[in-house]
Amino acid sequence: MANKKSKKVEKETRRLIEGIADLIKRKGNRYKFKSGKKKQIKKVKRSCVHWTMRKGETVPSVELDPANPMNWKCTICGTSFPIRPHNMISEYDEILDTFLAHVNQMQFFSVKMGGDADDTKLFLRLKEAIPRYKRVQRNIWKQVTKRQKWEDRRTQSDSLNQFDSFGGFNYNS
């Protein structure tokens, strides 16, 4: 039997996944929240990365979305998203450029209308985060495309088996 290469998850991401795993329990193929507190449930749903820990292993918490078979649906937070990313990087870039222009406009009016320091900090963080997001998105897209070409060559494909080999790809390099 071949050794299965274990995937390394970044330390902070692993902590987040473990924290979420501590707040949920598995019931069949679904997850339920251990707490009934709305604040805690909202926090978990906001910070969900669509992965969970089971027996020390990081496993995806998604299933095929019955409403849209081309999407996955997270069983923790309920978010639906496409299985395979669409090749619309230029379209995404246009959306982000438009959003960045909107952030600059709102920052201008915020100062004019007497916005507080928290608002200004928010706009500055967004102006820094959007270009970084664009770079990260492009790097992830390159690796996913590379992985998708490799997957397409295989004769049999399971919707979740693509994660078995993602450990060898690092989009930050």
QUIJONOR-V46117 format. One record per residue. PHI is phi in radians with two decimals (* if undefined). PSI is psi in radians with two decimals (none if undefined). D_LAST is the distance of its C-alpha to the last C-alpha in Angstrom with 2 decimals. Layout:
PHI&PSI&D_LAST  PHI&PSI&D_LAST
//
This chain:
*&2.33&31.34  -1.30&2.52&27.67  -1.27&2.29&25.56  -1.48&2.16&23.32  -1.23&2.17&19.83  -1.37&2.51&19.42  -1.63&2.41&16.48  -1.65&2.26&15.23  -1.86&2.34&15.43  -0.92&2.52&14.35  -0.97&-0.87&17.60  -1.16&-0.67&18.62  -1.13&-0.73&17.97  -1.07&-0.71&19.99  -1.07&-0.73&22.70  -1.09&-0.80&22.96  -1.09&-0.76&23.33  -1.13&-0.68&25.87  -1.09&-0.74&27.71  -1.16&-0.72&28.14  -1.07&-0.55&29.19  -1.24&-0.41&31.84  -1.68&-0.05&33.31  -2.19&2.82&33.72  -2.34&2.60&35.64  -1.52&2.31&35.52  -2.31&1.70&38.63  1.25&-2.21&38.58  -1.80&0.23&35.46  -1.97&2.92&35.35  -2.08&2.48&34.46  -2.14&2.63&36.96  -1.43&2.37&36.64  -1.21&-0.56&38.50  -1.76&2.62&39.61  -1.73&0.07&41.69  -1.28&2.19&40.76  -1.09&-0.67&39.52  -1.07&-0.77&37.45  -1.20&-0.69&35.52  -1.11&-0.77&35.05  -1.08&-0.70&33.76  -1.12&-0.75&31.27  -1.12&-0.78&29.96  -1.12&-0.65&29.79  -1.18&-0.61&27.95  -1.75&0.19&25.26  -1.17&2.30&24.99  -1.87&0.16&21.57  1.16&0.40&23.46  -2.32&2.71&22.85  -2.51&2.96&25.36  -1.80&2.28&26.17  -2.37&2.07&28.85  0.95&0.70&30.08  1.39&-0.02&26.98  -1.85&2.51&24.68  -1.49&2.07&22.38  -2.22&2.57&23.92  -1.20&2.53&23.73  -1.90&0.67&26.73  -2.04&2.72&27.09  -2.46&2.89&29.79  -1.08&2.35&30.84  -1.32&2.07&32.40  -1.12&-0.48&36.09  -1.32&-0.52&36.54  -2.49&1.81&33.74  -1.17&-0.16&32.77  -1.61&0.09&29.58  -2.10&2.74&28.27  -1.76&2.69&27.40  -2.23&2.22&29.25  -1.26&2.27&28.19  -1.42&-0.12&31.13  -1.63&-0.99&30.54  -1.77&-0.24&30.24  1.47&0.10&31.56  -1.28&2.42&28.84  -1.92&2.35&28.65  -2.60&2.72&25.61  -1.08&2.54&24.88  -1.19&-0.91&23.79  -1.89&2.29&21.82  -1.16&2.55&20.21  -1.53&2.61&22.18  -1.42&1.29&20.94  -2.24&0.64&22.01  -1.01&-0.75&19.04  -1.12&-0.64&21.50  -1.17&-0.72&24.01  -1.10&-0.72&21.69  -1.05&-0.72&20.87  -1.09&-0.75&24.65  -1.08&-0.77&25.31  -1.16&-0.68&22.86  -1.11&-0.71&24.41  -1.12&-0.73&27.82  -1.13&-0.72&26.97  -1.09&-0.69&25.74  -1.11&-0.68&29.06  -1.14&-0.72&30.90  -1.06&-0.79&29.33  -1.06&-0.72&30.43  -1.11&-0.82&33.87  -1.15&-0.60&34.29  -1.13&-0.74&33.32  -1.04&-0.87&35.99  -1.21&-0.53&38.61  -1.08&-0.78&37.74  -1.14&-0.76&38.61  -1.07&-0.68&41.69  -1.58&0.09&42.88  1.48&0.61&42.42  -1.09&2.68&39.24  -1.50&3.11&38.46  -1.13&-0.60&35.66  -1.11&-0.70&33.76  -1.10&-0.79&33.66  -1.08&-0.74&32.41  -1.09&-0.70&29.64  -1.04&-0.85&28.65  -1.10&-0.69&28.49  -1.15&-0.71&26.47  -1.11&-0.71&23.88  -1.13&-0.73&23.75  -1.13&-0.49&23.42  -1.46&-0.65&20.38  -1.33&-0.61&18.83  -1.11&-0.86&19.39  -1.09&-0.64&17.26  -1.14&-0.73&14.33  -1.02&-0.73&15.09  -1.07&-0.74&15.10  -1.14&-0.81&11.57  -1.10&-0.73&10.33  -1.02&-0.77&12.87  -1.11&-0.74&11.76  -1.14&-0.75&8.19  -1.10&-0.76&10.15  -1.05&-0.71&12.80  -1.06&-0.79&11.01  -1.19&-0.68&10.14  -1.15&-0.72&13.66  -1.10&-0.77&15.26  -1.04&-0.79&14.00  -1.15&-0.70&15.25  -1.13&-0.72&18.38  -1.07&-0.72&19.30  -1.13&-0.74&19.16  -1.11&-0.69&21.23  -1.11&-0.44&23.70  -1.30&-0.38&24.55  -1.31&2.57&25.74  -1.43&-0.70&29.38  -1.89&2.41&29.46  -2.49&2.27&27.11  -1.82&2.57&27.41  -1.12&-0.40&26.00  -1.87&-0.15&24.19  -1.24&-0.23&23.33  -1.12&-0.37&20.06  -1.36&-0.25&18.68  -1.10&-0.56&19.69  -1.91&0.08&16.77  -1.20&-0.32&13.96  -1.05&-0.46&13.25  -1.42&-0.16&11.55  -1.85&2.37&8.87  -2.25&1.99&5.98  -1.32&-0.16&5.56  -1.44&-0.22&3.80  -1.47&none&0.00
//
